[in-house]
């Protein structure tokens, strides 16, 4: 249950003052050409029998996304920091629904335990605090879904769910099926909301899955496919009402599962050249999946290319009409005494096809800042993250925007991310 543990660690980073993946740097300018396989203008859709056969091979160069005639996808961030939020310990998430924005973050430490709050905004720039959650209750996930917005986490009494229609008024969900677990990720589908989490059993985390048609009434999954996905989940993404998950199942590679429902999942194949997965995203140009060093692509989320060198940051990835954008940071999080040995840098990577990636120039601003969450509003990429102005544990929330092109083409050569190395050598 490595993926579930990483969600809890992310939510606790600022308070615990530990984070990071160890590493040493390869010069950012280093690039290597990729052998691109010509892609036909149309890729045959796999037959239903092949798509539903467990363990069916799914790597195929033909799954790469066809390039279009345009310039490379470039992101030039422009700072426009939000007002009304102040400094926080950790940014949980940002979501948009019905022209309202919601941001959830952990507040500076108070006696009695951690405290989280939700802010509301009409434009994503000027914010008002809408809800302070009970002290000691951690909010680990936020999504647009259910009645409008759904947030989840855990407290002394077990797993918690909060919902809001408009982002201003929030109500806790009282449902015995939530039990004594932790809910760390929320995924909307065509049939409702799927919540991923775990139960702690001594030193082991046992994956669990809950589902809801509306965000307010929940059931814990007990069916075979739901439990299989929950207990081996590495990463899951959603697009157009369909969720695609990469799942560890004890065999070589990762099993690929999908659903348009809630608890019932269908296995559609195996990604044989992957052992871990960090992020998955789907969009109009297809799907992309990232671990810490490689990227896989797919037109439909079912037939996937072989992994190629990709971004070394995976805080978030988003799929857009023009391609894909990944963000995150390398180096040690502030106050980390033994973590990633690369100099801290907030990084942005772009790709029009998911196969060839370009690292955007890292300006001076991002030596003390990083983007962690992405959304697209009209044709504008919006990023939210942290600034680190000094030695304080809490930090201001940063906001950046960049215009997105309608179309983009692949770069000629693909950048290579730096290689992690711990402080122990």
C-alpha positions as CSV (number, residue, x, y, z in Angstrom):
1,X,0.0,0.0,0.0
2,X,2.8,2.4,-0.9
3,X,0.5,4.8,-2.7
4,X,-1.8,5.2,0.2
5,X,1.1,5.8,2.6
6,X,2.4,8.6,0.3
7,X,-0.9,10.4,0.5
8,X,-0.8,10.5,4.3
9,X,2.9,11.6,4.3
10,X,2.1,14.4,1.9
11,X,-0.6,15.7,4.2
12,X,1.7,15.6,7.2
13,X,4.9,17.0,5.6
14,X,4.8,20.5,6.9
15,X,3.9,19.6,10.5
16,X,6.4,16.8,10.7
17,X,9.1,18.8,8.8
18,X,10.2,15.8,6.7
19,X,9.8,15.0,3.1
20,X,11.6,14.5,-0.2
21,X,13.0,11.8,-2.4
22,X,16.7,11.5,-2.2
23,X,18.7,12.4,-5.3
24,X,21.6,14.0,-7.2
25,X,21.3,16.2,-10.1
26,X,21.9,15.7,-13.8
27,X,22.4,19.1,-15.4
28,X,19.0,20.4,-16.5
29,X,20.3,21.1,-20.0
30,X,21.1,17.4,-20.6
31,X,18.8,15.9,-23.3
32,X,18.7,12.7,-25.3
33,X,17.0,12.0,-28.6
34,X,14.2,9.5,-28.5
35,X,13.5,7.0,-31.3
36,X,10.0,8.0,-32.2
37,X,7.8,5.4,-33.9
38,X,5.6,6.9,-36.6
39,X,2.0,6.9,-35.5
40,X,-0.8,6.1,-37.9
41,X,-3.6,8.7,-38.0
42,X,-6.0,6.1,-36.6
43,X,-5.3,3.5,-34.1
44,X,-7.6,0.4,-34.2
45,X,-9.7,0.0,-31.1
46,X,-8.9,-3.2,-29.3
47,X,-11.6,-5.9,-29.5
48,X,-13.8,-6.3,-26.4
49,X,-12.4,-9.8,-25.8
50,X,-8.8,-8.6,-25.8
51,X,-9.6,-5.6,-23.6
52,X,-11.4,-7.6,-21.0
53,X,-8.9,-10.5,-20.8
54,X,-6.9,-10.4,-17.5
55,X,-3.2,-10.2,-18.2
56,X,-3.6,-9.3,-21.9
57,X,-0.5,-7.5,-23.2
58,X,-1.2,-3.8,-23.5
59,X,2.1,-2.2,-24.4
60,X,2.0,-1.0,-28.0
61,X,4.0,1.8,-29.7
62,X,0.8,2.5,-31.8
63,X,-0.8,3.8,-28.6
64,X,1.2,7.0,-28.7
65,X,-0.7,10.1,-29.4
66,X,-0.5,11.5,-32.9
67,X,1.3,14.8,-33.2
68,X,-0.3,17.9,-34.7
69,X,1.2,20.8,-36.6
70,X,1.9,23.5,-34.1
71,X,4.6,24.8,-31.8
72,X,5.8,22.9,-28.7
73,X,3.8,23.3,-25.5
74,X,5.3,26.0,-23.5
75,X,4.3,27.2,-20.0
76,X,5.4,30.6,-18.9
77,X,4.1,31.1,-15.4
78,X,2.9,34.5,-14.3
79,X,2.6,35.1,-10.5
80,X,-0.7,36.4,-9.2
81,X,-0.8,35.3,-5.6
82,X,-4.2,34.8,-3.9
83,X,-5.6,37.0,-1.2
84,X,-7.5,36.0,1.9
85,X,-5.6,32.8,2.7
86,X,-2.4,33.7,4.5
87,X,0.2,31.1,5.5
88,X,-0.6,27.4,5.8
89,X,1.2,24.2,6.7
90,X,0.2,22.2,3.7
91,X,-2.0,22.6,0.6
92,X,-4.4,19.7,0.4
93,X,-6.2,20.6,-2.9
94,X,-8.1,23.0,-5.1
95,X,-11.3,22.2,-7.0
96,X,-13.9,24.1,-9.1
97,X,-17.6,23.4,-9.5
98,X,-20.5,25.5,-10.8
99,X,-18.2,28.6,-11.2
100,X,-17.0,28.4,-7.5
101,X,-13.5,27.5,-6.3
102,X,-12.7,25.7,-3.1
103,X,-9.2,25.4,-1.5
104,X,-8.4,23.2,1.5
105,X,-5.2,23.5,3.5
106,X,-3.8,22.7,6.9
107,X,-3.6,25.8,9.2
108,X,-0.5,26.7,11.3
109,X,-0.2,24.3,14.2
110,X,-2.5,24.8,17.2
111,X,-2.5,23.1,20.6
112,X,-4.6,20.0,20.5
113,X,-3.5,18.8,17.0
114,X,-3.7,19.8,13.4
115,X,-6.5,22.0,12.0
116,X,-7.7,22.3,8.5
117,X,-9.8,24.9,6.8
118,X,-11.7,25.4,3.5
119,X,-11.7,28.7,1.6
120,X,-14.2,29.8,-1.1
121,X,-13.7,32.0,-4.1
122,X,-15.6,33.2,-7.2
123,X,-12.5,33.8,-9.3
124,X,-9.7,31.7,-7.7
125,X,-7.8,34.9,-6.7
126,X,-9.7,36.5,-3.8
127,X,-10.6,34.0,-1.1
128,X,-12.9,33.9,2.0
129,X,-12.5,31.3,4.7
130,X,-15.7,29.2,4.6
131,X,-15.1,26.3,7.1
132,X,-12.7,25.3,9.9
133,X,-12.8,21.6,10.4
134,X,-12.6,20.1,13.9
135,X,-9.1,20.3,15.5
136,X,-7.4,16.9,15.1
137,X,-9.3,16.0,11.9
138,X,-7.0,15.7,8.9
139,X,-8.4,16.5,5.4
140,X,-6.4,14.6,2.9
141,X,-8.5,14.9,-0.3
142,X,-10.8,17.3,-2.2
143,X,-12.8,16.9,-5.4
144,X,-15.6,18.4,-7.4
145,X,-18.4,15.8,-7.1
146,X,-21.5,14.8,-5.3
147,X,-23.6,17.8,-4.5
148,X,-20.8,20.1,-5.5
149,X,-17.7,19.4,-3.5
150,X,-16.5,16.5,-1.4
151,X,-13.6,16.5,1.1
152,X,-12.3,13.5,3.0
153,X,-9.8,12.4,5.6
154,X,-9.8,11.0,9.1
155,X,-10.1,11.9,12.7
156,X,-10.3,10.2,16.1
157,X,-13.5,8.5,15.2
158,X,-12.3,7.1,11.9
159,X,-12.8,8.1,8.3
160,X,-14.5,11.4,7.6
161,X,-16.4,12.9,4.7
162,X,-17.6,16.5,4.3
163,X,-19.8,17.9,1.5
164,X,-20.8,21.3,0.2
165,X,-23.2,22.5,-2.5
166,X,-21.6,25.9,-3.0
167,X,-18.2,25.7,-1.3
168,X,-19.4,28.0,1.5
169,X,-21.5,25.8,3.8
170,X,-20.1,22.4,4.7
171,X,-21.8,19.4,6.3
172,X,-20.2,16.3,7.8
173,X,-21.5,13.0,6.6
174,X,-22.7,10.6,9.3
175,X,-22.4,7.1,7.9
176,X,-21.4,4.0,9.9
177,X,-20.0,2.4,6.7
178,X,-17.0,4.8,6.8
179,X,-15.7,2.9,9.8
180,X,-12.3,3.4,11.4
181,X,-10.4,3.9,8.2
182,X,-8.6,6.7,6.4
183,X,-9.9,8.2,3.1
184,X,-7.0,9.7,1.2
185,X,-8.2,10.0,-2.4
186,X,-11.5,10.9,-4.1
187,X,-12.3,10.0,-7.7
188,X,-15.5,11.1,-9.5
189,X,-17.0,8.8,-12.1
190,X,-20.2,8.7,-14.2
191,X,-22.0,7.0,-11.4
192,X,-20.8,8.9,-8.4
193,X,-17.7,9.2,-6.2
194,X,-15.1,6.5,-5.4
195,X,-13.1,7.0,-2.2
196,X,-9.7,5.1,-1.7
197,X,-8.1,4.7,1.7
198,X,-7.0,2.1,4.1
199,X,-7.4,0.5,7.6
200,X,-4.3,0.4,9.8
201,X,-3.6,-3.0,11.2
202,X,-0.5,-2.8,13.5
203,X,2.3,-2.1,11.0
204,X,0.3,-2.9,7.9
205,X,-2.2,-0.8,5.9
206,X,-5.0,-2.7,4.3
207,X,-6.5,-1.0,1.3
208,X,-10.2,-0.1,1.3
209,X,-12.7,1.4,-1.1
210,X,-15.9,3.3,-0.4
211,X,-18.5,4.4,-3.0
212,X,-21.3,6.9,-3.1
213,X,-23.9,7.9,-5.8
214,X,-24.1,11.5,-4.4
215,X,-21.3,12.1,-1.9
216,X,-23.6,11.8,1.1
217,X,-24.6,8.1,1.3
218,X,-21.7,5.7,1.3
219,X,-21.0,1.9,1.2
220,X,-17.7,0.1,1.8
221,X,-16.9,-2.2,-1.1
222,X,-16.8,-5.9,-0.3
223,X,-16.9,-7.2,-3.9
224,X,-13.8,-9.0,-5.3
225,X,-12.9,-6.5,-8.0
226,X,-13.3,-3.5,-5.7
227,X,-11.1,-5.1,-3.0
228,X,-8.5,-6.1,-5.6
229,X,-8.2,-2.5,-6.9
230,X,-8.2,-1.0,-3.4
231,X,-5.6,-3.3,-1.9
232,X,-3.1,-2.9,-4.7
233,X,-3.8,0.7,-5.9
234,X,-0.7,2.5,-7.2
235,X,-2.4,5.4,-9.0
236,X,-5.8,6.3,-10.5
237,X,-7.0,9.0,-12.8
238,X,-10.4,9.9,-14.2
239,X,-11.7,11.6,-17.4
240,X,-15.2,11.9,-18.9
241,X,-16.7,9.7,-16.2
242,X,-14.3,6.8,-16.5
243,X,-11.6,5.9,-13.9
244,X,-8.4,4.0,-14.9
245,X,-6.3,2.5,-12.1
246,X,-2.8,0.9,-12.0
247,X,-2.8,-1.9,-9.5
248,X,-0.1,-4.1,-8.0
249,X,-1.3,-7.7,-7.9
250,X,1.8,-9.7,-7.1
251,X,2.8,-10.5,-10.7
252,X,5.3,-8.8,-12.9
253,X,4.1,-5.4,-14.0
254,X,1.0,-3.5,-13.0
255,X,-2.6,-4.6,-13.7
256,X,-4.8,-2.0,-15.4
257,X,-8.4,-1.7,-14.3
258,X,-11.2,0.6,-15.3
259,X,-14.8,1.6,-14.2
260,X,-17.5,4.0,-15.1
261,X,-19.4,2.9,-12.0
262,X,-18.3,2.7,-8.4
263,X,-17.4,-0.6,-6.8
264,X,-17.3,-2.9,-9.8
265,X,-14.1,-2.7,-11.9
266,X,-13.0,-4.5,-15.0
267,X,-9.4,-5.6,-15.6
268,X,-8.3,-4.5,-19.1
269,X,-4.7,-5.6,-19.2
270,X,-1.2,-5.4,-17.8
271,X,1.5,-2.8,-18.1
272,X,4.5,-5.2,-18.1
273,X,7.3,-2.7,-18.0
274,X,6.2,-0.8,-14.8
275,X,6.6,-1.6,-11.2
276,X,5.3,1.6,-9.6
277,X,3.1,4.5,-10.7
278,X,2.7,7.9,-9.3
279,X,0.1,9.9,-11.3
280,X,-2.5,9.2,-14.1
281,X,-4.4,11.8,-16.1
282,X,-6.8,11.6,-19.0
283,X,-8.0,14.3,-21.4
284,X,-8.9,15.2,-25.0
285,X,-5.5,14.2,-26.3
286,X,-5.5,10.8,-24.5
287,X,-4.0,9.5,-21.3
288,X,-0.6,9.7,-19.6
289,X,0.8,7.8,-16.6
290,X,4.0,8.8,-14.7
291,X,6.3,7.3,-12.2
292,X,9.3,9.2,-10.9
293,X,11.4,8.7,-14.1
294,X,9.2,7.5,-17.0
295,X,6.0,8.2,-18.9
296,X,3.5,6.0,-20.6
297,X,0.8,7.1,-23.1
298,X,-2.5,5.9,-24.3
299,X,-5.2,7.1,-26.7
300,X,-8.0,5.4,-24.7
301,X,-6.6,4.4,-21.3
302,X,-6.6,0.8,-22.4
303,X,-3.7,0.3,-24.9
304,X,-0.5,1.8,-23.6
305,X,2.9,2.6,-25.1
306,X,6.2,1.4,-23.5
307,X,7.6,3.7,-20.9
308,X,10.0,6.4,-22.0
309,X,12.0,8.9,-20.0
310,X,9.7,11.4,-18.4
311,X,9.4,14.1,-15.7
312,X,11.1,13.6,-12.3
313,X,8.3,15.6,-10.6
314,X,4.8,14.1,-9.9
315,X,3.0,16.3,-7.5
316,X,0.3,16.8,-10.2
317,X,-0.3,16.2,-13.9
318,X,-3.1,17.5,-16.0
319,X,-4.3,16.6,-19.6
320,X,-5.4,19.4,-21.8
321,X,-6.4,19.9,-25.5
322,X,-2.8,21.0,-26.1
323,X,-1.0,18.2,-24.3
324,X,0.1,17.4,-20.8
325,X,1.7,19.4,-17.9
326,X,3.4,17.9,-14.9
327,X,4.5,19.9,-11.8
328,X,6.3,19.4,-8.5
329,X,9.7,19.9,-7.0
330,X,13.1,18.4,-6.6
331,X,15.4,18.7,-3.7
332,X,14.7,18.8,0.0
333,X,11.5,20.4,1.4
334,X,12.4,23.3,3.7
335,X,13.5,22.1,7.2
336,X,14.2,18.5,5.9
337,X,17.6,17.6,7.3
338,X,18.2,14.4,5.3
339,X,16.3,14.2,2.1
340,X,16.8,14.8,-1.5
341,X,20.2,16.3,-2.0
342,X,19.5,18.2,-5.2
343,X,19.1,22.0,-4.8
344,X,15.4,22.8,-4.2
345,X,13.6,23.8,-7.3
346,X,9.9,24.0,-8.3
347,X,9.7,22.5,-11.8
348,X,7.2,22.3,-14.6
349,X,7.4,19.8,-17.5
350,X,5.3,19.8,-20.7
351,X,4.5,17.4,-23.5
352,X,2.2,17.6,-26.4
353,X,2.1,13.8,-26.8
354,X,3.1,12.3,-23.5
355,X,6.2,10.8,-25.0
356,X,8.7,13.6,-25.5
357,X,8.9,16.0,-22.5
358,X,10.5,19.4,-22.1
359,X,11.5,20.9,-18.8
360,X,10.5,24.5,-18.6
361,X,13.3,26.9,-17.5
362,X,13.4,27.3,-13.7
363,X,13.3,31.0,-12.8
364,X,14.7,32.5,-9.7
365,X,11.2,32.6,-8.2
366,X,11.0,28.8,-8.1
367,X,14.1,28.4,-6.0
368,X,11.8,29.1,-3.1
369,X,8.4,28.1,-4.5
370,X,6.6,25.2,-6.1
371,X,3.4,24.5,-7.9
372,X,1.6,21.5,-6.4
373,X,-2.0,21.6,-7.9
374,X,-3.2,22.3,-11.4
375,X,-6.5,23.1,-13.1
376,X,-7.5,24.6,-16.5
377,X,-10.0,27.5,-16.6
378,X,-11.0,28.3,-20.1
379,X,-7.6,28.3,-21.9
380,X,-5.6,29.3,-18.9
381,X,-3.5,26.9,-16.8
382,X,-3.8,27.8,-13.1
383,X,-1.3,26.4,-10.6
384,X,-1.5,26.6,-6.8
385,X,1.4,25.8,-4.4
386,X,3.7,27.1,-1.8
387,X,6.2,29.9,-1.3
388,X,9.0,29.6,1.3
389,X,10.0,33.1,2.3
390,X,11.9,32.2,5.4
391,X,12.4,29.7,8.2
392,X,8.8,29.5,9.3
393,X,7.1,26.1,9.2
394,X,4.0,27.8,7.6
395,X,4.2,29.3,4.2
396,X,2.0,31.5,1.9
397,X,-0.1,29.9,-0.8
398,X,1.2,30.8,-4.2
399,X,-0.9,31.1,-7.4
400,X,0.4,31.2,-11.0
401,X,-1.2,31.3,-14.4
402,X,-0.1,30.6,-17.9
403,X,-1.9,30.8,-21.3
404,X,-2.3,27.5,-23.1
405,X,-2.2,27.1,-26.9
406,X,-5.0,25.4,-28.7
407,X,-2.6,22.9,-30.2
408,X,1.0,21.9,-29.8
409,X,3.6,19.6,-31.4
410,X,6.2,17.3,-29.9
411,X,9.7,18.6,-29.1
412,X,12.5,17.2,-31.2
413,X,14.4,15.8,-28.2
414,X,13.2,14.8,-24.7
415,X,14.7,16.2,-21.5
416,X,15.9,13.7,-18.8
417,X,15.2,14.3,-15.2
418,X,17.9,14.3,-12.5
419,X,18.5,11.1,-10.6
420,X,17.7,10.8,-6.8
421,X,20.3,10.1,-4.2
422,X,19.9,10.0,-0.5
423,X,22.0,12.0,2.0
424,X,23.5,8.7,3.1
425,X,25.2,8.3,-0.3
